[in-house]
Amino acid sequence: MSLSPIVLVTGSAGHLGSALMYSLSSYGYSPIGLDILPCDTTNYVGSISDRAFVARVFAENPTIRYVLHTATLHKPHVGSHSKQDFADTNISGTLALLEEASSHSIQSFIFLSTTSAFGSALSPKPGQAAAWIDESVIPVPKNIYGATKVAAEDLCYLVHMQTAMPTFVLRTSRFFPEEDDDEGRRAEMTDENLKVCELAYRRVDIADVVESCVRAMERARDVGWAKYVISAPPLFTRDEKTLRQLDKNPAEAFRDALPDCEAVFAKKGWRFLSRIDRVYDSSKAARELDWRPQYTFERAIRKLAAGEEWRSALAIRVGRRGYHPVSTGVYTVR
């Protein structure tokens, strides 16, 4: 029997779930994986919306002390799953986990949410300054994915208030390796070019997300409740000039913030984005969780200049997990 603290990881076959399963032992934890898909990182195959199944997992593992809840229907499922499917998984499934966890001496429950929850607040119209997105921004969900994730966040708060179970919500930005789902963005530049650009304002490496989860697990016991944006530190500053530059001339904003990036882009034949409409600010998480993301835009530029890999070894190991077993575009399981 392991003497390491046991962590239940839901969604253990997915991108983040598998990354956590691969990594937690190096932090001194013993993970148990739960997912609807059988996988080398899954110990229990079943749905979180099946309350009896969830109860059995906890009953068979009474020494679980932490829950990292990554299981969800994602934005790519909006076109292939019903609103009821989203409610069953993202809301009812989260509630089942919360209530079972709160009755089993859980030291912290970490809910992995998404910056997509901010919804329409992320998209000022062309001609308007880019939006600065931090924890003070009120979500305005624009699809069933965002709506159910916000509802699940509210359930996390409700169960925390009723049971005092330490609970954190981490709203993560993009870390998936698949191509962008927007055809226009895919046509604007190569996938690698786009992803490196995104590190400046709306992307995070999966290794840094794992680190934030561990920091959150440990910190939640002392704090009780909090929400955090998890994204690579923004390249840009929060001033009117810069936010207007991002709307009209992002290339200038990139050059002003990090002049070295221009030569690297030129050497690779890369382009800058024609418009940036939002910037995610993760400084609260860095400050309060003592979280130090390593895979920044600045680091990526240094690595590219040296001809080295800019992604983490963990991101490469996890690879493309996909979201569908059938053909539904760029997110299909291959």
KEKE-3310 file (N, C-alpha, C; in steps of 0.2 Angstrom, whole numbers, plus 5000, padded with zeros to 4 digits):
npx = (5004:5003:5012:5011:5002:4986:4979:4964:4961:4951:4945:4956:4961:4962:4970:4975:4972:4980:4993:4994:4993:5005:5014:5012:5018:5031:5030:5028:5015:5002:4993:4976:4967:4952:4940:4930:4935:4945:4962:4980:4982:4971:4962:4950:4936:4922:4908:4907:4895:4888:4882:4883:4894:4904:4903:4907:4921:4926:4923:4931:4943:4947:4957:4959:4964:4965:4957:4958:4949:4947:4939:4927:4915:4920:4923:4925:4915:4903:4896:4893:4887:4873:4864:4859:4868:4880:4875:4873:4886:4895:4889:4880:4889:4900:4894:4891:4904:4909:4900:4902:4916:4916:4912:4922:4934:4942:4956:4958:4949:4951:4945:4945:4943:4939:4946:4937:4925:4923:4917:4908:4914:4927:4928:4930:4924:4931:4942:4940:4949:4960:4954:4957:4960:4956:4953:4943:4934:4918:4910:4902:4894:4894:4890:4885:4895:4903:4893:4889:4901:4903:4892:4896:4907:4900:4893:4904:4908:4896:4896:4908:4905:4895:4901:4914:4924:4940:4942:4947:4945:4952:4954:4959:4969:4972:4979:4979:4986:4981:4976:4970:4952:4946:4944:4949:4959:4968:4971:4978:4992:5005:5003:5012:5018:5007:5004:5015:5014:5002:5006:5010:4999:4987:4989:4995:5008:5007:5014:5016:5003:5001:5010:5003:4991:4996:5002:4990:4983:4990:4989:4976:4971:4975:4969:4955:4945:4945:4947:4957:4965:4974:4987:5001:5012:5008:5014:5012:5009:4997:4990:4983:4988:4995:4985:4977:4986:4986:4974:4975:4988:4996:5009:5018:5016:5021:5035:5039:5038:5046:5060:5068:5061:5057:5068:5069:5056:5057:5067:5062:5051:5039:5024:5016:5001:4986:4977:4973:4962:4961:4969:4976:4978:4988:4993:4989:4988:5001:5006:4999:4998:5011:5016:5026:5027:5036:5036:5036:5032:5044:5054:5051:5055:5069:5073:5069:5078:5089:5088:5081:5069:5054:5043:5037:5044:5034:5023:5025:5026:5013:5005:4994:4978:4965:4947:4936:4930:4926:4926:4927:4933:4947:4949:4948:4951:4965)
npy = (4994:5011:5024:5037:5052:5050:5054:5058:5058:5064:5061:5055:5050:5060:5075:5084:5076:5064:5070:5074:5061:5055:5063:5066:5057:5061:5072:5067:5061:5049:5044:5040:5036:5040:5038:5039:5032:5017:5016:5018:5026:5026:5020:5017:5014:5023:5034:5050:5055:5045:5042:5031:5024:5033:5034:5021:5022:5030:5023:5012:5017:5023:5031:5042:5058:5070:5078:5080:5087:5085:5080:5082:5088:5096:5112:5107:5097:5103:5103:5090:5084:5084:5098:5092:5082:5089:5095:5084:5079:5090:5097:5089:5078:5084:5089:5076:5071:5082:5080:5067:5068:5077:5071:5062:5066:5074:5084:5094:5100:5102:5110:5110:5122:5133:5146:5149:5151:5164:5169:5179:5191:5190:5195:5209:5221:5223:5238:5241:5242:5228:5216:5215:5201:5195:5188:5197:5199:5197:5182:5179:5168:5160:5149:5131:5124:5134:5139:5128:5125:5137:5135:5124:5129:5137:5127:5122:5132:5132:5120:5120:5131:5125:5114:5116:5111:5112:5121:5124:5134:5132:5141:5137:5142:5139:5124:5113:5102:5101:5108:5125:5127:5137:5141:5152:5157:5146:5148:5159:5158:5146:5132:5130:5143:5150:5145:5148:5162:5163:5160:5172:5178:5170:5156:5141:5130:5113:5107:5117:5119:5107:5109:5120:5114:5106:5115:5122:5111:5110:5123:5126:5120:5129:5141:5139:5143:5149:5157:5155:5162:5153:5154:5156:5169:5185:5193:5207:5223:5231:5243:5257:5261:5250:5240:5245:5245:5231:5228:5235:5234:5222:5217:5227:5229:5217:5218:5230:5224:5213:5214:5205:5195:5198:5195:5182:5177:5182:5174:5162:5163:5167:5175:5189:5190:5197:5203:5205:5201:5199:5197:5186:5187:5180:5183:5183:5170:5166:5174:5171:5157:5154:5150:5147:5148:5141:5140:5151:5165:5172:5163:5153:5160:5162:5148:5145:5153:5147:5135:5125:5114:5121:5118:5109:5093:5085:5090:5085:5071:5068:5072:5072:5070:5071:5072:5066:5050:5048:5055:5072:5084:5094:5090:5076:5060:5052)
npz = (5000:4996:5003:4999:4997:4991:4975:4966:4949:4938:4921:4916:4904:4895:4888:4899:4910:4908:4908:4921:4927:4922:4929:4943:4952:4953:4961:4973:4975:4973:4960:4955:4941:4933:4920:4905:4895:4892:4896:4897:4907:4915:4929:4933:4924:4919:4920:4927:4929:4933:4948:4957:4953:4955:4969:4972:4968:4977:4989:4988:4989:5001:5006:4998:4996:4989:4975:4958:4946:4930:4920:4907:4896:4881:4872:4858:4858:4856:4844:4842:4853:4864:4873:4884:4887:4890:4901:4909:4911:4914:4924:4932:4934:4940:4952:4958:4961:4969:4980:4985:4987:4997:5008:5012:5019:5011:5007:4998:4984:4967:4954:4937:4926:4913:4902:4892:4899:4901:4890:4880:4885:4881:4868:4861:4849:4832:4831:4844:4860:4865:4876:4894:4903:4919:4935:4939:4929:4924:4919:4903:4897:4880:4874:4876:4882:4889:4898:4906:4912:4920:4928:4935:4942:4951:4958:4964:4973:4981:4987:4994:5003:5011:5016:5019:5013:5006:4991:4975:4959:4944:4930:4915:4901:4883:4880:4872:4859:4846:4830:4827:4829:4821:4805:4798:4806:4805:4792:4792:4797:4800:4810:4821:4821:4825:4838:4845:4845:4853:4865:4871:4875:4877:4879:4887:4892:4895:4905:4914:4918:4925:4935:4941:4946:4956:4965:4968:4974:4986:4992:4994:5005:5015:5011:5007:4998:4981:4964:4949:4935:4923:4914:4902:4907:4902:4888:4886:4892:4904:4898:4890:4878:4873:4873:4863:4852:4851:4845:4833:4827:4831:4828:4830:4844:4849:4845:4852:4865:4865:4857:4851:4845:4832:4823:4825:4820:4807:4802:4802:4793:4798:4803:4811:4821:4814:4822:4840:4852:4866:4882:4893:4910:4922:4934:4947:4951:4950:4960:4972:4973:4972:4960:4946:4931:4918:4904:4894:4882:4880:4883:4873:4862:4864:4864:4850:4843:4846:4839:4846:4854:4859:4866:4881:4887:4893:4886:4873:4876:4880:4868:4854:4859:4855:4853:4849:4843:4830:4814:4815:4811:4815:4828:4829:4835:4831)
capx = (5000:5007:5012:5011:4995:4982:4975:4960:4962:4946:4947:4963:4963:4963:4976:4978:4972:4986:4999:4994:4994:5012:5018:5011:5022:5037:5029:5026:5008:5000:4987:4971:4964:4945:4939:4925:4939:4951:4969:4986:4982:4965:4961:4942:4932:4915:4906:4906:4888:4885:4883:4884:4901:4908:4903:4911:4928:4928:4922:4936:4949:4945:4962:4960:4965:4964:4953:4959:4943:4948:4934:4922:4914:4924:4920:4924:4909:4897:4893:4892:4883:4867:4865:4858:4874:4884:4873:4874:4893:4899:4885:4878:4895:4904:4890:4892:4911:4909:4896:4906:4922:4916:4910:4928:4940:4946:4960:4957:4946:4953:4941:4949:4938:4942:4945:4931:4919:4922:4913:4907:4918:4933:4928:4928:4924:4937:4942:4940:4955:4960:4951:4962:4955:4959:4948:4938:4930:4912:4909:4896:4894:4891:4888:4883:4901:4904:4887:4890:4907:4901:4887:4899:4911:4895:4892:4910:4907:4891:4898:4913:4902:4891:4905:4921:4930:4944:4940:4949:4944:4958:4952:4965:4969:4973:4985:4979:4991:4978:4976:4964:4946:4944:4947:4952:4966:4972:4974:4982:4999:5006:5001:5017:5018:5001:5004:5020:5011:4997:5010:5011:4992:4981:4991:5000:5011:5003:5018:5015:4996:5002:5013:4998:4987:5000:5002:4983:4981:4993:4988:4969:4970:4975:4965:4948:4941:4948:4947:4963:4967:4980:4990:5008:5013:5007:5020:5010:5007:4990:4990:4978:4992:4997:4979:4975:4990:4984:4968:4976:4995:5000:5017:5021:5016:5026:5042:5040:5038:5052:5063:5072:5056:5056:5073:5067:5050:5059:5071:5057:5046:5033:5020:5012:4994:4983:4973:4973:4957:4961:4975:4975:4983:4988:4998:4986:4990:5008:5007:4995:5000:5019:5017:5031:5027:5042:5036:5034:5034:5051:5058:5050:5059:5076:5074:5069:5084:5095:5086:5079:5062:5051:5038:5040:5044:5028:5018:5027:5024:5005:5004:4987:4973:4959:4941:4931:4932:4924:4928:4923:4938:4954:4949:4946:4956:4968)
capy = (5000:5017:5029:5044:5054:5048:5059:5055:5062:5062:5063:5053:5048:5066:5079:5086:5070:5060:5073:5073:5054:5054:5068:5067:5053:5065:5077:5063:5059:5042:5046:5035:5039:5039:5041:5034:5028:5014:5019:5016:5031:5025:5014:5015:5016:5024:5041:5054:5057:5039:5043:5025:5023:5038:5032:5015:5023:5033:5018:5007:5020:5028:5036:5048:5065:5076:5077:5085:5086:5087:5077:5087:5089:5102:5115:5103:5093:5107:5101:5083:5082:5088:5102:5088:5078:5094:5096:5078:5078:5095:5099:5083:5074:5088:5088:5070:5071:5086:5078:5061:5070:5081:5066:5057:5069:5077:5089:5099:5098:5107:5110:5113:5125:5136:5153:5150:5152:5171:5170:5186:5196:5190:5197:5216:5221:5227:5245:5242:5239:5222:5215:5212:5196:5192:5185:5201:5199:5193:5178:5180:5162:5161:5142:5127:5123:5139:5139:5122:5126:5142:5132:5119:5133:5139:5122:5121:5137:5131:5114:5123:5135:5120:5108:5119:5107:5117:5120:5130:5133:5135:5143:5137:5144:5134:5120:5107:5102:5101:5114:5129:5125:5142:5140:5159:5157:5141:5150:5165:5156:5139:5130:5132:5150:5153:5143:5152:5169:5163:5160:5179:5181:5165:5149:5139:5123:5108:5106:5123:5118:5102:5113:5125:5110:5104:5121:5123:5106:5111:5129:5126:5118:5135:5146:5137:5145:5154:5155:5158:5161:5149:5155:5159:5176:5189:5197:5214:5227:5233:5250:5259:5261:5243:5236:5247:5242:5224:5228:5238:5232:5217:5216:5233:5227:5211:5221:5234:5220:5209:5216:5199:5190:5200:5192:5174:5176:5183:5169:5156:5165:5168:5181:5191:5190:5203:5206:5201:5204:5198:5195:5183:5189:5175:5186:5181:5163:5166:5177:5167:5150:5153:5146:5150:5145:5141:5140:5158:5167:5174:5157:5150:5164:5160:5141:5145:5156:5142:5129:5120:5113:5126:5114:5104:5086:5083:5091:5080:5065:5068:5072:5073:5065:5071:5073:5062:5044:5048:5061:5079:5089:5094:5087:5069:5055:5049)
capz = (5000:4995:5009:4996:4997:4985:4971:4961:4943:4933:4914:4916:4897:4891:4888:4906:4915:4907:4910:4928:4929:4921:4933:4950:4956:4954:4966:4979:4975:4970:4956:4953:4936:4931:4914:4902:4890:4895:4894:4902:4913:4918:4933:4934:4918:4920:4919:4933:4930:4937:4955:4960:4951:4958:4976:4973:4968:4984:4994:4987:4990:5007:5008:4993:5000:4984:4969:4952:4942:4923:4916:4905:4888:4879:4866:4852:4858:4855:4838:4842:4859:4866:4879:4890:4888:4893:4908:4913:4913:4917:4930:4937:4936:4945:4958:4961:4963:4975:4986:4987:4990:5004:5014:5012:5022:5006:5009:4993:4977:4962:4948:4931:4922:4906:4901:4888:4903:4901:4884:4876:4888:4878:4861:4859:4842:4829:4833:4851:4863:4867:4883:4899:4907:4925:4939:4941:4924:4925:4913:4899:4892:4874:4872:4882:4886:4894:4903:4911:4916:4925:4933:4939:4946:4956:4962:4968:4978:4985:4991:4999:5008:5015:5019:5021:5009:5002:4984:4970:4952:4939:4923:4911:4894:4878:4880:4867:4853:4839:4826:4829:4826:4817:4799:4797:4810:4802:4786:4793:4798:4801:4817:4826:4822:4829:4845:4849:4846:4858:4872:4873:4878:4878:4879:4892:4891:4899:4911:4918:4920:4930:4941:4945:4949:4962:4969:4970:4979:4992:4994:4995:5012:5020:5009:5007:4991:4976:4957:4946:4928:4922:4907:4902:4909:4896:4886:4886:4899:4904:4897:4884:4871:4871:4871:4856:4847:4849:4840:4826:4825:4836:4827:4834:4851:4850:4844:4858:4871:4865:4850:4848:4842:4825:4819:4825:4816:4800:4800:4801:4788:4802:4803:4817:4821:4812:4828:4846:4855:4873:4885:4900:4916:4927:4940:4954:4952:4951:4967:4978:4973:4972:4954:4942:4924:4914:4896:4892:4875:4880:4883:4867:4857:4865:4861:4843:4841:4847:4836:4851:4856:4863:4870:4886:4886:4894:4880:4868:4878:4880:4861:4852:4862:4852:4857:4845:4840:4823:4810:4817:4810:4818:4835:4829:4838:4825)
cpx = (5004:5006:5011:5003:4992:4978:4971:4960:4956:4948:4954:4966:4964:4969:4979:4978:4978:4992:4999:4996:5002:5016:5018:5015:5029:5036:5027:5019:5007:4993:4983:4967:4957:4943:4933:4929:4944:4957:4974:4986:4976:4964:4954:4939:4925:4914:4905:4899:4884:4887:4885:4892:4905:4909:4907:4919:4930:4928:4928:4943:4948:4951:4964:4960:4964:4960:4956:4954:4944:4943:4929:4921:4916:4920:4920:4918:4903:4893:4891:4888:4878:4868:4864:4865:4879:4882:4874:4882:4896:4896:4884:4884:4899:4900:4891:4899:4911:4906:4900:4912:4922:4914:4916:4934:4945:4950:4959:4954:4948:4949:4944:4943:4942:4941:4939:4925:4918:4918:4913:4912:4925:4934:4926:4928:4930:4936:4942:4947:4954:4957:4957:4958:4959:4952:4942:4933:4924:4911:4902:4896:4891:4889:4887:4889:4903:4899:4888:4896:4906:4897:4891:4904:4906:4894:4898:4910:4902:4893:4903:4910:4898:4895:4912:4926:4934:4944:4943:4946:4950:4955:4958:4964:4971:4980:4985:4983:4987:4978:4970:4958:4943:4948:4951:4959:4970:4975:4979:4990:4999:5004:5006:5018:5013:5002:5009:5017:5006:5000:5010:5004:4987:4983:4995:5002:5008:5007:5017:5008:4997:5005:5007:4993:4990:5000:4995:4981:4984:4991:4980:4967:4971:4971:4957:4945:4945:4947:4954:4963:4974:4982:4997:5007:5012:5013:5019:5009:5000:4989:4986:4982:4993:4990:4976:4979:4988:4978:4970:4983:4998:5007:5021:5022:5021:5033:5043:5041:5045:5055:5066:5067:5056:5061:5071:5061:5053:5063:5067:5052:5039:5030:5018:5005:4991:4979:4973:4967:4956:4968:4973:4980:4982:4992:4995:4988:4997:5010:5005:4997:5008:5020:5021:5031:5033:5042:5032:5035:5041:5055:5057:5055:5067:5077:5074:5075:5089:5093:5084:5071:5059:5046:5041:5040:5038:5023:5019:5025:5016:5003:4996:4982:4966:4953:4935:4934:4930:4926:4924:4928:4944:4955:4948:4952:4959:4971)
cpy = (5006:5021:5036:5046:5052:5053:5056:5060:5060:5065:5061:5051:5054:5069:5080:5080:5066:5063:5073:5066:5052:5058:5068:5063:5057:5070:5074:5061:5052:5044:5040:5039:5036:5042:5036:5030:5024:5016:5017:5020:5030:5019:5012:5018:5017:5032:5044:5056:5051:5039:5036:5023:5027:5036:5026:5017:5026:5028:5013:5010:5026:5033:5041:5054:5071:5074:5082:5083:5089:5085:5082:5085:5096:5106:5111:5099:5096:5105:5094:5080:5087:5093:5097:5084:5083:5095:5090:5077:5084:5098:5094:5079:5078:5088:5082:5069:5076:5083:5072:5063:5073:5077:5061:5061:5071:5083:5095:5096:5104:5105:5113:5115:5128:5143:5154:5152:5160:5173:5176:5191:5196:5193:5204:5217:5225:5234:5246:5239:5232:5221:5212:5208:5194:5190:5190:5202:5194:5189:5180:5174:5163:5154:5137:5125:5128:5140:5134:5123:5131:5139:5128:5123:5135:5133:5120:5126:5135:5125:5116:5127:5130:5115:5110:5115:5112:5116:5126:5128:5136:5135:5143:5139:5138:5130:5113:5108:5102:5108:5118:5127:5131:5142:5147:5159:5152:5144:5156:5164:5149:5138:5132:5139:5153:5151:5147:5159:5169:5163:5167:5182:5176:5158:5147:5132:5119:5106:5111:5122:5112:5105:5117:5120:5107:5109:5122:5118:5108:5118:5129:5124:5124:5140:5145:5137:5150:5152:5159:5157:5158:5150:5157:5166:5180:5193:5205:5217:5229:5241:5252:5258:5254:5239:5239:5245:5235:5223:5230:5235:5228:5217:5221:5232:5222:5214:5226:5230:5216:5210:5210:5195:5192:5196:5184:5173:5177:5177:5162:5157:5166:5175:5183:5191:5197:5207:5202:5205:5203:5196:5192:5185:5184:5177:5184:5174:5163:5169:5173:5160:5148:5149:5150:5146:5146:5142:5146:5159:5169:5168:5153:5154:5162:5153:5141:5148:5151:5135:5123:5119:5118:5123:5110:5097:5083:5084:5086:5073:5064:5068:5074:5068:5065:5072:5068:5055:5043:5055:5068:5085:5089:5091:5080:5065:5052:5042)
cpz = (5000:5001:5006:4996:4990:4982:4966:4955:4939:4926:4913:4909:4893:4891:4895:4910:4914:4909:4917:4930:4928:4926:4940:4955:4958:4959:4973:4980:4972:4967:4955:4947:4934:4925:4910:4897:4894:4892:4899:4908:4917:4923:4934:4927:4919:4920:4926:4934:4933:4944:4959:4959:4954:4966:4977:4972:4974:4989:4994:4988:4995:5009:5003:4997:4995:4978:4964:4947:4935:4919:4914:4898:4887:4874:4860:4852:4857:4849:4837:4848:4861:4872:4885:4892:4892:4900:4912:4915:4917:4923:4935:4939:4941:4952:4962:4964:4969:4981:4989:4990:4997:5010:5015:5014:5016:5008:5004:4986:4972:4955:4942:4926:4916:4906:4896:4892:4902:4895:4880:4878:4885:4871:4860:4852:4839:4830:4840:4854:4865:4875:4888:4903:4913:4929:4941:4935:4925:4918:4910:4894:4886:4871:4878:4886:4891:4900:4908:4915:4922:4930:4938:4944:4952:4961:4967:4974:4983:4990:4996:5005:5013:5019:5022:5017:5005:4995:4980:4963:4948:4932:4918:4904:4889:4880:4875:4861:4846:4836:4829:4826:4821:4810:4797:4800:4807:4796:4786:4794:4799:4809:4822:4827:4826:4836:4849:4850:4852:4865:4875:4876:4879:4878:4885:4891:4897:4905:4916:4921:4926:4936:4945:4949:4956:4967:4972:4976:4986:4996:4997:5002:5017:5018:5009:5000:4987:4969:4954:4939:4928:4915:4908:4904:4902:4894:4886:4892:4898:4904:4890:4878:4869:4869:4865:4851:4846:4845:4833:4823:4830:4834:4830:4841:4853:4850:4850:4864:4871:4858:4847:4844:4835:4821:4819:4820:4808:4798:4798:4796:4792:4801:4810:4816:4818:4817:4834:4850:4863:4876:4892:4905:4921:4933:4946:4956:4954:4958:4973:4978:4973:4965:4949:4935:4920:4907:4894:4885:4875:4879:4876:4861:4858:4862:4853:4840:4841:4843:4840:4851:4861:4868:4876:4884:4888:4889:4875:4869:4877:4872:4860:4855:4858:4856:4855:4843:4833:4820:4812:4816:4814:4825:4835:4832:4832:4827)
residu = (MET:SER:LEU:SER:PRO:ILE:VAL:LEU:VAL:THR:GLY:SER:ALA:GLY:HIS:LEU:GLY:SER:ALA:LEU:MET:TYR:SER:LEU:SER:SER:TYR:GLY:TYR:SER:PRO:ILE:GLY:LEU:ASP:ILE:LEU:PRO:CYS:ASP:THR:THR:ASN:TYR:VAL:GLY:SER:ILE:SER:ASP:ARG:ALA:PHE:VAL:ALA:ARG:VAL:PHE:ALA:GLU:ASN:PRO:THR:ILE:ARG:TYR:VAL:LEU:HIS:THR:ALA:THR:LEU:HIS:LYS:PRO:HIS:VAL:GLY:SER:HIS:SER:LYS:GLN:ASP:PHE:ALA:ASP:THR:ASN:ILE:SER:GLY:THR:LEU:ALA:LEU:LEU:GLU:GLU:ALA:SER:SER:HIS:SER:ILE:GLN:SER:PHE:ILE:PHE:LEU:SER:THR:THR:SER:ALA:PHE:GLY:SER:ALA:LEU:SER:PRO:LYS:PRO:GLY:GLN:ALA:ALA:ALA:TRP:ILE:ASP:GLU:SER:VAL:ILE:PRO:VAL:PRO:LYS:ASN:ILE:TYR:GLY:ALA:THR:LYS:VAL:ALA:ALA:GLU:ASP:LEU:CYS:TYR:LEU:VAL:HIS:MET:GLN:THR:ALA:MET:PRO:THR:PHE:VAL:LEU:ARG:THR:SER:ARG:PHE:PHE:PRO:GLU:GLU:ASP:ASP:ASP:GLU:GLY:ARG:ARG:ALA:GLU:MET:THR:ASP:GLU:ASN:LEU:LYS:VAL:CYS:GLU:LEU:ALA:TYR:ARG:ARG:VAL:ASP:ILE:ALA:ASP:VAL:VAL:GLU:SER:CYS:VAL:ARG:ALA:MET:GLU:ARG:ALA:ARG:ASP:VAL:GLY:TRP:ALA:LYS:TYR:VAL:ILE:SER:ALA:PRO:PRO:LEU:PHE:THR:ARG:ASP:GLU:LYS:THR:LEU:ARG:GLN:LEU:ASP:LYS:ASN:PRO:ALA:GLU:ALA:PHE:ARG:ASP:ALA:LEU:PRO:ASP:CYS:GLU:ALA:VAL:PHE:ALA:LYS:LYS:GLY:TRP:ARG:PHE:LEU:SER:ARG:ILE:ASP:ARG:VAL:TYR:ASP:SER:SER:LYS:ALA:ALA:ARG:GLU:LEU:ASP:TRP:ARG:PRO:GLN:TYR:THR:PHE:GLU:ARG:ALA:ILE:ARG:LYS:LEU:ALA:ALA:GLY:GLU:GLU:TRP:ARG:SER:ALA:LEU:ALA:ILE:ARG:VAL:GLY:ARG:ARG:GLY:TYR:HIS:PRO:VAL:SER:THR:GLY:VAL:TYR:THR:VAL:ARG)
# end
